[in-house]
């Protein structure tokens, strides 16, 4: 009986690893799609401001 329990545990462990791997791939794919959509939207609308140096403080500010 103990070899059967060990075999069942190994199969269960493999199932959990496979599930976690697929879930991680799905989440990363969704995050990448969201990032690409955000970048495409910003570049399409030309909403990315250019930075200019403030002569008084020397700091870079949008403008």
N, C-alpha and C positions, 0 to 999 in steps of 0.2 A: 504494500500500500504506500509506503513512503516515496518510492520512485514515481508513482502516479501523481502524488501531491507536488513533488518537485517539478514534474513535467507540466502540470497545470499552472503552477506558479510562473514557470518560464514563459509559457504561452500568454498568460495574463500580463506579464511584464512587457513582452513584445507588443502586445496590443496597446498598452498604455503609451509606450514609446512612439509607436506609429501614429496614434491619435494626437499626441503632443506635437510631433513633427508636422503633421498636416495642418494643425491649428496654427502653428507658428508661421508656416508658409502662407496660409490664408490671410492672417493678420498683416504680415509684411507686404503682401500683394495689395491689400486694401490701403495701407498707409502710403505705398508708392504711388498708387493711382490718385489718391487725394493730394499728395505733394505735387505730382505732375500737373494736375488740374489747376492747382493754386498758382503754380509758376506760369502756366499758359495763360491764365486769366490776367495776371499782373502784367505780363509782357504785351498781351494783346491790347489792353486798355492804356498802356503807357502810363501806369500809375506809379512807376518807380521813380521817385524824385532823385535828382542829382544833388550831390553834396557840394557846397561851396564853402570856402574858408572865410570865417568872420575876421575881418582885419583887426578888430578891437581885442578879441579874446584869443584868436588863433584856433578856435574850435571849428570843426566842420559841422555845418547845419544844412538841412534841406532847403533848397531854394533855387 
